[in-house]
Amino acid sequence: MKQKLTLTKTLLSEPEILLLDEPASGLDPVARKELSDILKSLSTQEITIIISSHILTELSDFCISVGIMENGKMG
């Protein structure tokens, strides 16, 4: 619930860029699905979403492009 509340509060200011670090961390499967649905709906708006995550399979559901950083460099 804390992560949902934080995301909601952040979106109220209508940011142009949203930076999320491990947004699904600690979420149960239902909450992960809800987060995925929210991110999918945000992708239709004029907002850039940058997500840091080690769960690449979840990212593939709503990301347009994926970059992998290793040792501080994009690969």
C-alpha distances in whole Angstrom, upper triangle without the diagonal:
4,5,5,6,9,10,10,12,14,15,17,19,20,21,24,22,19,19,16,16,15,12,12,12,10,9,11,13,12,9,11,14,11,11,15,16,14,16,19,19,19,22,24,24,26,23,23,20,21,19,20,19,21,20,23,23,20,21,24,22,21,23,27,28,27,29,29,30,32,33,32,34,33,34
4,5,5,6,9,10,10,12,14,16,18,19,19,22,21,17,17,14,14,14,11,12,12,10,10,13,16,15,11,13,16,14,12,16,17,15,17,20,20,19,22,25,24,25,22,22,19,20,18,18,18,21,20,23,24,20,21,24,23,22,23,27,28,27,28,28,28,30,31,30,32,31,33
4,5,5,6,8,10,10,12,14,16,17,17,19,17,14,13,10,11,10,7,9,9,9,9,12,14,13,10,11,13,12,9,13,14,12,13,17,17,16,19,21,21,22,19,19,16,16,14,15,15,18,17,20,20,17,17,21,20,18,20,23,24,23,24,24,25,27,28,27,29,28,30
4,5,5,6,9,10,11,12,15,16,16,19,17,14,14,12,14,13,9,10,12,12,10,12,14,12,9,10,12,9,8,12,12,10,12,15,15,14,17,19,19,21,18,19,16,17,15,17,17,20,19,21,21,17,18,21,19,18,19,23,24,24,25,26,27,29,31,29,31,29,31
4,5,5,6,9,10,11,13,15,16,19,18,15,15,14,15,15,12,13,15,14,13,16,17,16,12,14,16,13,12,15,15,13,14,18,17,16,19,21,20,21,19,20,17,19,18,19,20,23,22,24,25,21,21,24,22,21,22,25,27,26,28,28,29,31,33,31,33,31,34
4,5,5,6,9,10,12,13,13,16,15,12,12,11,12,13,10,13,14,14,14,17,19,18,14,15,17,14,12,15,16,13,14,18,17,15,18,21,19,20,17,18,15,16,15,17,18,21,21,23,24,20,20,23,22,20,21,24,25,24,25,26,26,29,30,28,29,28,31
4,5,5,6,9,11,11,11,14,13,9,10,9,12,12,9,12,13,15,13,16,18,16,13,13,15,12,9,12,13,10,10,14,13,12,15,17,16,17,14,14,12,13,13,15,16,20,19,21,21,18,17,20,19,17,18,20,22,21,23,24,24,27,29,27,28,27,29
4,5,5,6,9,10,11,15,14,12,14,13,15,16,13,15,17,17,16,18,19,17,14,15,16,13,11,14,14,10,12,15,13,12,15,17,15,17,14,16,14,16,16,19,20,23,22,24,24,20,20,23,21,18,20,22,24,24,26,27,28,31,33,30,31,30,32
4,6,5,7,10,11,14,14,12,14,14,16,17,14,17,18,19,18,21,22,21,17,18,19,16,14,17,17,14,15,18,17,14,18,19,17,18,15,17,16,17,18,20,21,25,25,26,27,23,22,25,24,21,22,25,26,26,27,29,29,32,33,30,32,31,33
4,5,6,8,8,11,11,8,10,11,14,16,13,16,18,19,18,21,23,21,18,18,19,17,14,16,17,13,13,16,15,13,16,17,15,15,12,14,12,14,15,17,19,23,23,24,25,22,20,23,22,19,20,22,23,23,24,26,26,29,30,27,28,27,30
4,5,5,6,10,10,8,11,12,15,17,14,17,19,21,19,22,23,21,18,18,18,15,13,15,15,11,11,14,12,10,13,14,12,12,10,12,11,14,15,18,20,24,23,24,25,21,20,22,21,18,18,20,22,23,24,26,27,30,31,29,29,28,30
4,5,8,12,13,12,15,16,19,21,18,20,22,23,22,24,25,23,20,21,21,18,16,18,17,14,15,17,15,13,16,17,14,14,13,15,15,18,19,22,24,27,27,28,28,25,23,26,24,21,22,24,25,26,28,30,30,33,35,32,33,31,34
4,6,9,11,11,14,15,19,21,19,22,24,25,24,27,28,26,23,23,24,21,19,20,20,16,16,19,17,14,17,17,14,14,12,14,15,17,19,21,24,28,28,28,29,26,24,27,25,22,22,24,25,26,27,29,29,32,33,30,31,30,33
4,7,9,9,13,15,19,21,18,21,24,25,24,27,27,25,22,22,22,20,17,19,18,14,14,16,14,11,13,14,10,10,8,11,12,15,17,20,23,27,26,26,27,24,22,24,23,20,20,21,22,24,25,27,28,31,33,30,30,28,31
4,5,7,10,13,16,19,17,20,22,25,24,27,27,26,23,22,23,20,17,18,18,15,14,16,15,11,13,14,11,9,7,9,10,12,15,18,20,24,25,24,26,23,21,23,22,19,18,19,20,21,22,24,24,28,29,26,26,25,28
4,7,10,13,17,19,18,21,23,26,25,28,28,27,24,23,24,22,19,19,19,16,14,16,15,11,12,13,10,7,5,6,9,11,14,17,20,24,24,24,25,23,20,22,21,18,17,17,18,19,20,23,23,26,28,25,25,23,26
4,7,10,13,16,15,18,20,23,23,26,26,26,23,21,22,20,17,17,18,15,13,15,15,11,11,14,11,9,6,5,6,8,11,14,17,20,21,21,22,20,17,19,19,16,14,15,15,16,17,19,19,23,24,21,21,19,22
4,6,10,13,11,15,17,20,19,22,23,22,19,18,19,17,14,14,16,13,10,13,14,10,11,14,12,11,7,6,5,6,8,11,14,18,18,18,20,17,15,18,17,14,13,15,15,15,16,18,18,22,23,21,21,19,22
4,7,10,10,13,15,18,18,21,22,22,19,17,19,18,14,15,17,14,12,15,16,13,13,17,15,14,11,8,6,5,6,8,11,15,16,16,19,16,14,17,17,15,13,15,15,14,14,16,15,19,20,17,18,17,20
4,6,6,9,11,14,14,18,18,19,16,14,16,15,12,13,15,13,11,14,16,13,14,17,17,16,13,11,8,6,5,6,9,12,13,14,16,14,12,15,16,14,13,15,15,14,14,15,15,18,20,18,19,18,20
4,6,9,9,12,13,17,18,19,16,14,17,17,13,14,17,16,13,17,19,16,17,21,20,20,16,14,11,8,6,5,6,10,11,13,16,14,12,16,17,15,15,17,17,14,14,14,14,16,17,16,18,17,19
4,6,5,9,10,14,15,16,14,11,14,15,12,12,16,15,13,16,19,17,18,21,21,22,18,16,13,11,7,6,5,8,9,11,13,11,11,14,15,15,14,18,17,15,15,14,15,17,18,18,19,18,20
4,6,9,8,12,13,14,11,9,12,12,8,10,13,12,10,14,16,14,16,19,19,20,17,15,12,11,8,8,8,11,10,12,14,11,11,14,14,13,14,17,17,16,17,17,18,20,22,21,22,21,22
4,6,5,8,9,11,8,6,9,10,7,9,12,12,11,14,16,16,17,20,21,22,19,18,14,14,10,10,8,10,9,12,12,9,10,14,13,13,14,18,18,17,18,18,19,21,23,23,24,23,24
4,6,9,11,13,10,9,13,13,11,13,16,16,15,18,20,19,20,24,24,25,22,21,17,16,12,11,9,10,10,13,14,12,13,16,16,17,17,21,21,19,20,19,19,21,22,22,24,23,24
4,7,10,12,9,9,13,13,12,14,17,17,17,20,22,22,23,26,27,28,25,24,20,19,16,15,13,13,13,16,16,14,16,19,19,19,21,24,24,22,23,22,23,24,26,26,27,27,28
4,7,8,6,6,9,10,9,11,14,14,15,17,19,19,21,24,25,26,24,23,19,19,16,16,13,14,13,16,16,13,15,18,17,17,19,23,24,22,24,23,24,26,28,28,29,28,29
4,6,5,6,9,10,11,12,14,15,16,18,20,21,23,25,26,29,26,25,22,22,19,19,16,17,14,17,16,13,16,19,17,18,21,25,25,24,26,25,27,28,31,31,32,30,31
4,6,5,6,9,10,11,12,14,15,16,19,20,21,24,25,28,25,25,22,22,19,19,16,16,13,16,14,11,15,16,15,16,19,23,24,23,25,25,27,28,31,31,32,30,30
4,5,5,6,9,10,11,12,14,15,17,19,20,22,24,26,25,25,21,22,20,21,18,19,16,18,16,13,16,18,15,17,20,23,25,24,27,27,29,31,33,33,34,32,33
4,5,5,6,9,10,10,12,14,15,16,18,21,22,24,22,22,19,19,17,18,16,18,15,17,16,13,15,17,15,16,18,22,23,23,25,25,27,29,31,31,32,30,31
4,5,5,6,9,10,11,12,14,15,17,19,21,23,20,20,17,17,14,15,13,14,12,14,12,9,11,14,12,12,15,19,20,19,21,22,24,26,28,28,29,27,27
4,5,5,6,9,10,10,12,14,15,17,19,22,20,20,17,18,16,17,16,17,14,15,13,10,12,13,10,11,15,18,20,20,23,23,26,28,31,30,31,28,29
4,5,5,6,9,10,11,12,14,16,18,20,19,19,16,18,16,18,17,19,16,17,16,12,14,15,13,12,16,19,21,21,24,25,27,30,32,31,32,29,30
4,5,5,6,9,10,11,12,15,16,18,16,16,13,14,12,14,14,16,14,15,14,10,11,14,11,11,13,17,18,18,21,22,23,26,29,28,28,26,27
4,5,5,6,9,10,11,13,15,17,15,15,12,14,12,14,13,15,13,13,12,8,9,10,8,7,10,14,16,16,19,20,22,25,28,27,27,25,25
4,5,5,6,9,10,12,13,16,15,16,14,16,15,18,17,19,16,16,15,11,12,13,9,9,12,15,18,18,21,23,26,29,31,30,30,28,28
4,5,5,6,9,10,11,14,13,14,12,14,14,17,17,19,17,17,17,13,13,15,12,10,12,15,18,19,21,23,25,28,31,29,29,27,28
4,5,5,6,9,10,12,10,11,8,11,10,14,14,17,15,15,15,11,10,12,10,7,9,12,14,15,18,20,22,25,28,26,26,23,25
4,5,5,7,10,12,11,12,10,13,13,16,16,19,16,15,15,12,10,11,8,5,8,10,14,15,18,21,23,27,29,28,27,24,25
4,5,6,7,11,11,12,12,15,15,19,19,22,20,19,18,15,14,15,12,9,12,13,16,18,21,24,26,30,32,30,30,27,28
4,5,5,8,7,9,8,12,13,17,18,21,20,19,19,16,14,15,13,10,11,12,15,17,20,22,24,28,30,28,28,25,26
4,5,7,7,8,8,11,12,16,17,20,19,17,17,15,12,13,11,8,8,9,12,14,17,20,22,26,29,27,26,23,24
4,7,8,10,11,15,16,20,21,24,22,21,20,18,16,16,14,10,11,11,15,17,20,24,26,29,32,30,29,26,27
4,6,9,10,14,16,20,22,25,24,23,23,20,18,18,17,13,13,13,16,19,21,24,26,30,32,30,29,26,28
4,7,10,13,16,20,22,25,25,23,24,22,19,20,18,15,14,14,16,18,20,24,25,29,31,28,27,25,27
4,6,10,13,16,19,22,22,21,22,19,16,18,17,13,13,13,14,16,18,21,22,26,28,25,24,22,24
4,7,10,13,16,19,19,18,20,18,14,16,16,12,11,11,11,13,14,17,18,22,24,21,21,18,21
4,6,10,12,16,16,15,17,14,11,13,14,10,9,10,11,11,13,15,16,20,22,20,20,17,19
4,7,10,13,14,13,16,14,11,13,14,11,9,11,10,10,10,12,13,16,19,16,16,14,16
4,6,10,10,10,13,11,8,12,13,11,9,12,11,9,10,11,12,15,18,16,16,14,16
4,7,9,10,13,12,10,13,15,13,12,14,13,10,10,10,10,12,15,13,14,13,15
4,5,7,10,9,8,11,13,13,12,15,13,11,11,10,11,13,15,15,16,14,15
4,6,9,9,9,12,14,15,14,17,15,12,12,10,11,12,15,15,16,15,15
4,6,6,7,9,11,13,12,15,15,12,13,12,14,15,18,19,19,17,17
4,5,5,6,9,11,10,13,11,9,10,10,13,14,18,18,18,15,15
4,5,5,7,10,10,13,13,11,13,13,16,18,22,22,21,19,18
4,5,6,8,9,12,13,12,14,15,17,19,23,23,22,20,20
4,5,6,6,9,9,8,11,12,15,18,21,20,20,17,17
4,6,5,8,9,8,12,13,16,19,23,22,21,18,17
4,6,9,11,11,15,16,20,22,26,25,24,21,21
4,7,9,10,14,16,19,22,25,24,23,20,21
4,6,7,10,13,16,19,23,21,20,17,17
4,7,10,14,17,20,23,22,20,17,17
4,7,10,13,17,20,18,16,13,13
4,7,10,13,17,15,14,10,10
4,6,10,13,12,10,7,7
4,7,10,10,8,6,6
4,7,6,5,4,6
4,5,5,6,7
4,6,8,9
4,7,9
4,6
4
